Amino acid sequence: MKQITVKVIDPVGLHARPATVAVGLASKCACNVTIEFNGNAKTMKSIMGVMSLGIPTQAEVVISCDGADEEAAIVAIEEGLRKEGVIA
């Protein structure tokens, strides 16, 4: 399993557009991708799961990838979210 801890910097947190970006990136991965906030973890491949966490701006979250392409997946997700200005 590969994981990273990042800070959400999007002004609205991880809701609506930023959540859609996150889910789109995770959905391209063959491995399991989860996002954890305040001790609650959800699959990052579900828009409802991600939005149900209520992740505000400046929150720290843990993104985990577990499976065959986990190394490439964690890099792609982190780079994609940084490029879109969702995380720092």
N, CA and C atoms as a LAMMPS dump frame, in Angstrom:
ITEM: TIMESTEP
0
ITEM: NUMBER OF ATOMS
264
ITEM: BOX BOUNDS ff ff ff
-5.0000000000000000e+02 5.0000000000000000e+02
-5.0000000000000000e+02 5.0000000000000000e+02
-5.0000000000000000e+02 5.0000000000000000e+02
ITEM: ATOMS id mol type element x y z
1 1 1 N 0.845 -1.178 0
2 1 2 C 0 0 0
3 1 3 C 0.89 1.24 0
4 2 1 N 0.51 2.215 -0.794
5 2 2 C 1.182 3.515 -0.853
6 2 3 C 0.198 4.559 -0.357
7 3 1 N 0.709 5.52 0.43
8 3 2 C -0.182 6.584 0.878
9 3 3 C 0.567 7.898 1.023
10 4 1 N -0.193 8.972 0.918
11 4 2 C 0.345 10.318 1.087
12 4 3 C -0.608 11.102 1.981
13 5 1 N -0.058 12.051 2.705
14 5 2 C -0.865 12.982 3.492
15 5 3 C -0.703 14.353 2.847
16 6 1 N -1.824 14.972 2.506
17 6 2 C -1.798 16.256 1.803
18 6 3 C -2.786 17.222 2.439
19 7 1 N -2.61 18.505 2.131
20 7 2 C -3.516 19.54 2.621
21 7 3 C -4.394 20.014 1.468
22 8 1 N -5.688 20.079 1.711
23 8 2 C -6.647 20.582 0.721
24 8 3 C -6.582 22.105 0.736
25 9 1 N -6.295 22.697 -0.426
26 9 2 C -6.178 24.157 -0.494
27 9 3 C -7.272 24.811 -1.33
28 10 1 N -8.103 24.014 -1.984
29 10 2 C -9.194 24.6 -2.759
30 10 3 C -10.098 25.374 -1.803
31 11 1 N -10.498 26.604 -2.154
32 11 2 C -11.3 27.442 -1.246
33 11 3 C -12.602 26.813 -0.759
34 12 1 N -13.188 25.902 -1.525
35 12 2 C -14.44 25.273 -1.104
36 12 3 C -14.218 23.911 -0.462
37 13 1 N -12.97 23.521 -0.273
38 13 2 C -12.68 22.198 0.259
39 13 3 C -12.821 21.164 -0.837
40 14 1 N -13.113 19.947 -0.445
41 14 2 C -13.229 18.866 -1.437
42 14 3 C -14.7 18.608 -1.74
43 15 1 N -15.35 19.598 -2.349
44 15 2 C -16.757 19.52 -2.722
45 15 3 C -16.908 19.874 -4.187
46 16 1 N -17.996 19.449 -4.79
47 16 2 C -18.36 19.777 -6.171
48 16 3 C -17.209 19.584 -7.157
49 17 1 N -16.685 20.648 -7.75
50 17 2 C -15.667 20.52 -8.791
51 17 3 C -14.414 19.805 -8.304
52 18 1 N -13.822 20.182 -7.168
53 18 2 C -12.618 19.485 -6.735
54 18 3 C -12.861 17.996 -6.452
55 19 1 N -14.021 17.653 -5.93
56 19 2 C -14.336 16.244 -5.679
57 19 3 C -14.463 15.49 -6.999
58 20 1 N -15.032 16.13 -7.994
59 20 2 C -15.158 15.511 -9.314
60 20 3 C -13.781 15.245 -9.91
61 21 1 N -12.857 16.183 -9.744
62 21 2 C -11.481 16 -10.216
63 21 3 C -10.854 14.798 -9.51
64 22 1 N -10.996 14.727 -8.194
65 22 2 C -10.413 13.639 -7.413
66 22 3 C -10.968 12.283 -7.838
67 23 1 N -12.276 12.2 -7.984
68 23 2 C -12.923 10.947 -8.374
69 23 3 C -12.504 10.545 -9.788
70 24 1 N -12.395 11.511 -10.68
71 24 2 C -11.961 11.222 -12.049
72 24 3 C -10.563 10.629 -12.087
73 25 1 N -9.661 11.181 -11.292
74 25 2 C -8.297 10.653 -11.239
75 25 3 C -8.273 9.255 -10.632
76 26 1 N -8.99 9.059 -9.542
77 26 2 C -9.005 7.757 -8.868
78 26 3 C -9.647 6.678 -9.736
79 27 1 N -10.664 7.054 -10.488
80 27 2 C -11.39 6.083 -11.307
81 27 3 C -10.543 5.52 -12.443
82 28 1 N -9.483 6.196 -12.799
83 28 2 C -8.59 5.709 -13.857
84 28 3 C -7.629 4.638 -13.353
85 29 1 N -7.586 4.425 -12.048
86 29 2 C -6.64 3.492 -11.438
87 29 3 C -7.279 2.119 -11.254
88 30 1 N -6.48 1.086 -11.475
89 30 2 C -6.967 -0.28 -11.28
90 30 3 C -7.009 -0.654 -9.802
91 31 1 N -6.159 -0.036 -8.999
92 31 2 C -6.075 -0.372 -7.573
93 31 3 C -7.208 0.279 -6.785
94 32 1 N -7.342 -0.145 -5.532
95 32 2 C -8.285 0.49 -4.616
96 32 3 C -7.696 1.817 -4.166
97 33 1 N -8.498 2.876 -4.19
98 33 2 C -8.051 4.202 -3.77
99 33 3 C -9.013 4.691 -2.695
100 34 1 N -8.461 5.059 -1.532
101 34 2 C -9.299 5.575 -0.457
102 34 3 C -8.798 6.948 -0.025
103 35 1 N -9.717 7.715 0.531
104 35 2 C -9.375 9.015 1.099
105 35 3 C -9.902 9.021 2.531
106 36 1 N -9.065 9.494 3.458
107 36 2 C -9.426 9.482 4.875
108 36 3 C -9.359 10.887 5.455
109 37 1 N -10.394 11.228 6.23
110 37 2 C -10.46 12.516 6.915
111 37 3 C -11.145 12.305 8.26
112 38 1 N -10.54 12.797 9.326
113 38 2 C -11.1 12.673 10.685
114 38 3 C -11.435 11.229 11.061
115 39 1 N -10.58 10.289 10.658
116 39 2 C -10.782 8.89 11.018
117 39 3 C -11.798 8.144 10.181
118 40 1 N -12.399 8.808 9.204
119 40 2 C -13.356 8.166 8.296
120 40 3 C -12.725 8 6.931
121 41 1 N -12.801 6.8 6.38
122 41 2 C -12.231 6.52 5.061
123 41 3 C -13.342 6.112 4.103
124 42 1 N -13.237 6.61 2.879
125 42 2 C -14.199 6.28 1.818
126 42 3 C -13.429 6.001 0.537
127 43 1 N -14.057 5.248 -0.352
128 43 2 C -13.431 5.045 -1.647
129 43 3 C -13.391 6.373 -2.392
130 44 1 N -12.262 6.634 -3.036
131 44 2 C -12.13 7.893 -3.77
132 44 3 C -12.7 7.758 -5.183
133 45 1 N -13.297 6.621 -5.477
134 45 2 C -13.911 6.407 -6.784
135 45 3 C -15.405 6.729 -6.763
136 46 1 N -15.902 7.196 -5.616
137 46 2 C -17.322 7.523 -5.459
138 46 3 C -17.486 8.998 -5.107
139 47 1 N -18.165 9.745 -5.947
140 47 2 C -18.385 11.164 -5.692
141 47 3 C -19.178 11.355 -4.394
142 48 1 N -20.163 10.507 -4.154
143 48 2 C -20.958 10.627 -2.926
144 48 3 C -20.118 10.289 -1.698
145 49 1 N -19.244 9.309 -1.828
146 49 2 C -18.365 8.951 -0.721
147 49 3 C -17.428 10.087 -0.36
148 50 1 N -16.794 10.68 -1.367
149 50 2 C -15.855 11.78 -1.135
150 50 3 C -16.579 12.978 -0.536
151 51 1 N -17.706 13.346 -1.107
152 51 2 C -18.43 14.521 -0.622
153 51 3 C -19.024 14.294 0.768
154 52 1 N -19.338 13.039 1.099
155 52 2 C -19.927 12.756 2.416
156 52 3 C -18.937 12.987 3.554
157 53 1 N -17.644 13.042 3.246
158 53 2 C -16.64 13.297 4.274
159 53 3 C -16.637 14.756 4.724
160 54 1 N -17.192 15.66 3.917
161 54 2 C -17.275 17.078 4.29
162 54 3 C -15.904 17.71 4.514
163 55 1 N -14.985 17.47 3.624
164 55 2 C -13.606 17.929 3.799
165 55 3 C -13.502 19.423 3.487
166 56 1 N -13.167 20.24 4.5
167 56 2 C -13.058 21.686 4.289
168 56 3 C -11.676 22.087 3.764
169 57 1 N -11.545 23.331 3.344
170 57 2 C -10.245 23.843 2.938
171 57 3 C -9.302 23.828 4.149
172 58 1 N -8.032 23.646 3.88
173 58 2 C -6.962 23.563 4.882
174 58 3 C -6.962 22.262 5.681
175 59 1 N -7.817 21.314 5.337
176 59 2 C -7.844 20.027 6.03
177 59 3 C -6.734 19.121 5.505
178 60 1 N -6.198 18.292 6.388
179 60 2 C -5.231 17.277 5.972
180 60 3 C -5.983 15.974 5.757
181 61 1 N -5.699 15.339 4.622
182 61 2 C -6.322 14.065 4.288
183 61 3 C -5.236 13.064 3.92
184 62 1 N -5.564 11.794 4.057
185 62 2 C -4.658 10.724 3.668
186 62 3 C -5.27 10.021 2.467
187 63 1 N -4.493 9.933 1.395
188 63 2 C -4.917 9.225 0.19
189 63 3 C -4.093 7.953 0.12
190 64 1 N -4.775 6.81 -0.021
191 64 2 C -4.1 5.514 -0.058
192 64 3 C -4.449 4.767 -1.329
193 65 1 N -3.449 4.096 -1.885
194 65 2 C -3.642 3.245 -3.052
195 65 3 C -3.135 1.855 -2.7
196 66 1 N -3.925 0.84 -3.008
197 66 2 C -3.566 -0.533 -2.675
198 66 3 C -3.954 -1.446 -3.832
199 67 1 N -2.944 -2.01 -4.476
200 67 2 C -3.215 -2.911 -5.586
201 67 3 C -2.1 -2.898 -6.609
202 68 1 N -2.384 -3.475 -7.751
203 68 2 C -1.381 -3.716 -8.781
204 68 3 C -0.656 -2.459 -9.256
205 69 1 N -1.348 -1.379 -9.473
206 69 2 C -0.718 -0.162 -10.016
207 69 3 C -0.583 0.936 -8.956
208 70 1 N -0.46 0.555 -7.684
209 70 2 C -0.492 1.524 -6.589
210 70 3 C 0.576 2.603 -6.687
211 71 1 N 1.79 2.247 -7.112
212 71 2 C 2.852 3.26 -7.19
213 71 3 C 2.554 4.31 -8.25
214 72 1 N 2.172 3.87 -9.428
215 72 2 C 1.832 4.811 -10.502
216 72 3 C 0.57 5.589 -10.151
217 73 1 N -0.37 4.938 -9.496
218 73 2 C -1.644 5.575 -9.143
219 73 3 C -1.445 6.72 -8.162
220 74 1 N -0.658 6.505 -7.118
221 74 2 C -0.478 7.552 -6.103
222 74 3 C 0.214 8.772 -6.704
223 75 1 N 1.171 8.521 -7.601
224 75 2 C 1.873 9.625 -8.27
225 75 3 C 0.91 10.393 -9.173
226 76 1 N 0.122 9.668 -9.959
227 76 2 C -0.811 10.317 -10.888
228 76 3 C -1.873 11.129 -10.15
229 77 1 N -2.388 10.58 -9.059
230 77 2 C -3.414 11.289 -8.289
231 77 3 C -2.836 12.546 -7.656
232 78 1 N -1.666 12.421 -7.035
233 78 2 C -1.048 13.592 -6.4
234 78 3 C -0.731 14.667 -7.429
235 79 1 N -0.131 14.288 -8.542
236 79 2 C 0.201 15.277 -9.577
237 79 3 C -1.045 15.935 -10.141
238 80 1 N -2.083 15.16 -10.388
239 80 2 C -3.322 15.702 -10.941
240 80 3 C -4.008 16.676 -10.002
241 81 1 N -4.069 16.329 -8.712
242 81 2 C -4.705 17.209 -7.733
243 81 3 C -3.893 18.481 -7.517
244 82 1 N -2.572 18.379 -7.548
245 82 2 C -1.73 19.581 -7.426
246 82 3 C -1.902 20.494 -8.644
247 83 1 N -1.913 19.893 -9.812
248 83 2 C -2.07 20.664 -11.054
249 83 3 C -3.387 21.434 -11.079
250 84 1 N -4.437 20.832 -10.538
251 84 2 C -5.754 21.476 -10.503
252 84 3 C -5.932 22.424 -9.326
253 85 1 N -4.909 22.529 -8.456
254 85 2 C -4.986 23.438 -7.323
255 85 3 C -5.872 22.965 -6.192
256 86 1 N -6.07 21.65 -6.107
257 86 2 C -6.914 21.085 -5.063
258 86 3 C -6.127 20.848 -3.778
259 87 1 N -4.866 20.411 -3.927
260 87 2 C -4.032 20.116 -2.758
261 87 3 C -2.715 20.856 -2.835
262 88 1 N -2.035 20.921 -1.692
263 88 2 C -0.683 21.492 -1.632
264 88 3 C 0.259 20.448 -1.104
